[in-house]
Amino acid sequence: MNTQLYIVPTPIGNLKDMTFRAIEVLQNVDLILAEDTRTSGKLLSHFSISTPMQAYHMHNEHKVLDGLVQKIKSGTSIALITDAGTPAISDPGFLLVRACLENKIKVETLPGATAFVPALVNSGLPADKFVFEGFLPVKKGRQTRLKELATEERTMIFYESPHKLLKTLQDFNQYFGEERKASISRELTKLYEENIHGTFSELIAHFQKNVLKGEFVIVVGGKESK
């Protein structure tokens, strides 16, 4: 394996979405950086991957960054994975990629699973131009960002957790208008995958009556230009 950093996507739910190339890379690197070694340990065990792991997450990425760069420069090949999906997309990864590039270390990013792409395509909303917002600020800066996005004409994509979904939908209803079209996807690629389409008022009514479980992707139509 070349001495470099590999960015390796992992399935967002369905293990059959793991690519042959991803398995090969994870089997052959010297070290795997994992967001949660317990979660990733189950994935690696499923594919009979015995490569050593090291924790790399939002709480330690600044602390271990320089050491990892030096480790790669000294001859260690490293792969970065997260709990699910593509590293650096609302997950740790950006800092390490940037540091490697600054140190002339080759970074190879494998294509693979990420939640927002299937959610966007399934939404039926324009997918030729879109903006990925990820998680909105919880408190500071939230209202300001919502006001800015109220005039966005491109399709918008957000991530949200179960216990904050209704609050976010109510905020969207207030700032974007109750008739704005949107789509919500949950449990993507899993047995109980669900994709719900409608206006914000319809979506709020639906999720007030149903159990909120799984991670959610919210796709919102842009403001129609006059």
C-alpha positions as CSV (number, residue, x, y, z in Angstrom):
1,M,0.0,0.0,0.0
2,N,1.3,3.5,-0.9
3,T,2.2,5.7,2.0
4,Q,-0.7,8.1,2.0
5,L,-4.2,8.9,3.3
6,Y,-7.2,7.1,2.0
7,I,-10.7,8.5,2.6
8,V,-13.1,5.5,2.6
9,P,-16.9,5.8,2.7
10,T,-18.8,3.1,4.6
11,P,-22.5,2.1,4.2
12,I,-25.1,4.3,5.7
13,G,-27.2,1.3,6.7
14,N,-27.2,-1.5,4.2
15,L,-23.9,-3.4,4.4
16,K,-24.3,-4.5,0.7
17,D,-23.4,-1.0,-0.2
18,M,-19.7,-1.5,0.8
19,T,-17.6,-1.5,-2.3
20,F,-15.0,-4.1,-3.2
21,R,-12.4,-1.4,-3.4
22,A,-13.2,-0.1,0.1
23,I,-12.7,-3.5,1.5
24,E,-9.4,-4.0,-0.3
25,V,-8.1,-0.6,1.0
26,L,-9.1,-1.3,4.6
27,Q,-7.5,-4.7,4.5
28,N,-4.2,-3.4,3.2
29,V,-3.5,-0.1,5.0
30,D,-1.4,-0.1,8.2
31,L,-4.0,1.8,10.3
32,I,-7.7,2.7,10.2
33,L,-8.9,5.9,11.8
34,A,-12.5,5.4,13.0
35,E,-15.0,7.8,14.5
36,D,-16.2,5.2,16.9
37,T,-14.0,2.0,17.1
38,R,-16.9,0.0,18.6
39,T,-19.2,0.8,15.7
40,S,-16.6,0.4,13.1
41,G,-15.3,-2.8,14.7
42,K,-18.6,-4.5,13.8
43,L,-18.3,-3.4,10.2
44,L,-14.7,-4.6,9.9
45,S,-15.5,-7.9,11.6
46,H,-18.3,-8.5,9.1
47,F,-15.9,-8.1,6.2
48,S,-13.0,-10.0,8.0
49,I,-10.8,-7.0,8.2
50,S,-8.3,-7.2,11.0
51,T,-6.3,-3.9,10.4
52,P,-5.6,-2.0,13.7
53,M,-7.9,0.9,14.5
54,Q,-7.4,4.2,16.2
55,A,-10.1,6.6,17.4
56,Y,-10.4,9.8,15.4
57,H,-13.4,12.0,16.1
58,M,-14.4,15.6,16.7
59,H,-13.2,15.6,20.3
60,N,-9.6,14.6,19.6
61,E,-8.9,15.5,15.9
62,H,-7.0,18.7,16.8
63,K,-4.9,16.9,19.4
64,V,-3.8,14.0,17.3
65,L,-3.5,15.8,13.9
66,D,0.2,16.5,13.9
67,G,1.1,13.0,15.1
68,L,-1.0,11.4,12.3
69,V,0.7,13.5,9.7
70,Q,4.1,12.5,11.0
71,K,3.1,8.9,11.1
72,I,2.1,9.0,7.4
73,K,5.3,10.8,6.5
74,S,7.3,8.1,8.3
75,G,5.8,5.4,6.1
76,T,2.4,4.4,7.6
77,S,-0.5,4.1,5.2
78,I,-3.8,5.3,6.9
79,A,-7.5,5.0,6.0
80,L,-10.1,7.3,7.5
81,I,-13.7,6.1,8.0
82,T,-16.6,7.4,9.9
83,D,-19.6,5.6,11.5
84,A,-21.5,5.8,8.3
85,G,-21.1,7.6,4.9
86,T,-18.3,9.6,3.6
87,P,-15.8,11.2,5.9
88,A,-15.7,15.0,6.1
89,I,-19.4,15.3,5.1
90,S,-20.9,16.5,8.5
91,D,-18.2,14.2,10.0
92,P,-14.5,14.5,10.9
93,G,-12.1,14.5,8.0
94,F,-11.6,18.1,6.7
95,L,-8.7,19.0,9.1
96,L,-6.7,15.8,8.3
97,V,-7.2,16.1,4.5
98,R,-6.0,19.7,4.6
99,A,-3.0,18.9,6.8
100,C,-2.0,16.1,4.5
101,L,-2.2,18.3,1.4
102,E,-0.2,21.0,3.1
103,N,2.5,18.5,3.9
104,K,2.5,17.2,0.2
105,I,1.0,13.9,1.3
106,K,-1.2,12.2,-1.3
107,V,-4.9,11.9,-0.4
108,E,-7.0,9.4,-2.3
109,T,-10.8,9.6,-1.8
110,L,-12.9,6.6,-2.7
111,P,-16.4,7.1,-4.0
112,G,-19.2,5.6,-2.0
113,A,-22.2,6.0,0.2
114,T,-23.5,9.3,1.5
115,A,-27.0,10.0,2.7
116,F,-27.8,13.3,1.0
117,V,-27.4,12.1,-2.7
118,P,-30.2,9.4,-2.6
119,A,-32.4,11.8,-0.6
120,L,-31.9,14.5,-3.1
121,V,-32.7,12.3,-6.1
122,N,-35.7,10.8,-4.5
123,S,-37.1,14.2,-3.5
124,G,-38.4,15.0,-7.0
125,L,-37.0,18.5,-6.4
126,P,-34.5,20.1,-8.9
127,A,-31.1,18.4,-8.5
128,D,-29.1,20.2,-11.1
129,K,-28.2,23.0,-8.6
130,F,-28.3,22.5,-4.9
131,V,-26.7,23.6,-1.6
132,F,-25.8,21.2,1.2
133,E,-26.3,22.8,4.6
134,G,-25.8,19.8,6.9
135,F,-26.9,20.5,10.5
136,L,-28.2,24.0,11.2
137,P,-26.8,25.9,14.2
138,V,-28.7,24.8,17.3
139,K,-28.9,28.2,18.9
140,K,-26.4,30.9,18.1
141,G,-26.7,32.0,14.4
142,R,-29.7,29.8,13.7
143,Q,-32.2,32.6,13.0
144,T,-29.7,34.5,11.0
145,R,-29.0,31.5,8.8
146,L,-32.7,30.7,8.3
147,K,-33.3,34.3,7.2
148,E,-30.5,34.1,4.7
149,L,-31.7,30.8,3.3
150,A,-35.3,32.0,2.9
151,T,-34.3,33.6,-0.4
152,E,-32.1,30.7,-1.6
153,E,-33.4,29.7,-5.1
154,R,-31.5,26.4,-5.2
155,T,-32.6,23.2,-3.6
156,M,-31.4,22.9,0.0
157,I,-30.3,19.8,1.9
158,F,-30.2,19.5,5.7
159,Y,-29.4,16.7,8.2
160,E,-31.4,16.5,11.4
161,S,-31.7,14.2,14.4
162,P,-35.0,12.7,15.6
163,H,-35.5,14.8,18.7
164,K,-35.0,18.1,16.7
165,L,-36.9,17.3,13.6
166,L,-40.3,18.9,14.5
167,K,-38.6,22.0,15.8
168,T,-36.6,22.4,12.5
169,L,-39.7,21.8,10.4
170,Q,-41.6,24.4,12.4
171,D,-38.7,26.8,11.8
172,F,-38.8,26.1,8.1
173,N,-42.5,26.6,8.1
174,Q,-42.0,30.0,9.7
175,Y,-39.1,31.3,7.6
176,F,-39.7,29.6,4.2
177,G,-43.6,29.5,4.2
178,E,-45.9,26.6,4.9
179,E,-46.5,25.9,1.2
180,R,-42.8,25.4,0.3
181,K,-42.3,21.9,-1.1
182,A,-40.0,19.5,0.7
183,S,-39.0,15.9,1.1
184,I,-37.9,14.0,4.2
185,S,-35.9,10.7,4.0
186,R,-35.1,8.5,7.0
187,E,-33.5,5.1,7.5
188,L,-32.0,5.3,4.0
189,T,-30.9,1.9,2.5
190,K,-32.4,0.1,5.6
191,L,-35.4,-2.2,5.9
192,Y,-37.8,0.6,7.0
193,E,-36.6,3.3,4.6
194,E,-39.2,6.1,4.3
195,N,-39.4,9.0,1.9
196,I,-42.2,11.5,2.7
197,H,-43.0,14.4,0.2
198,G,-45.2,17.4,0.8
199,T,-45.5,21.0,2.1
200,F,-44.1,21.9,5.5
201,S,-47.6,22.0,7.0
202,E,-48.3,18.4,5.6
203,L,-44.9,17.1,6.8
204,I,-45.4,18.6,10.3
205,A,-48.8,16.9,10.5
206,H,-47.3,13.6,9.4
207,F,-44.5,13.6,11.9
208,Q,-46.6,14.7,14.8
209,K,-48.5,11.4,14.4
210,N,-45.6,9.1,13.8
211,V,-42.7,7.8,15.8
212,L,-39.5,9.8,15.1
213,K,-36.7,7.2,14.7
214,G,-33.5,7.2,12.7
215,E,-31.4,10.0,11.1
216,F,-33.3,12.4,8.8
217,V,-32.4,14.1,5.6
218,I,-34.6,17.1,4.7
219,V,-34.6,18.3,1.1
220,V,-36.2,21.7,0.6
221,G,-37.2,23.3,-2.7
222,G,-35.7,26.7,-3.4
223,K,-37.6,29.9,-3.5
224,E,-39.3,30.3,-6.8
225,S,-38.0,33.2,-8.8
226,K,-40.7,35.6,-10.1
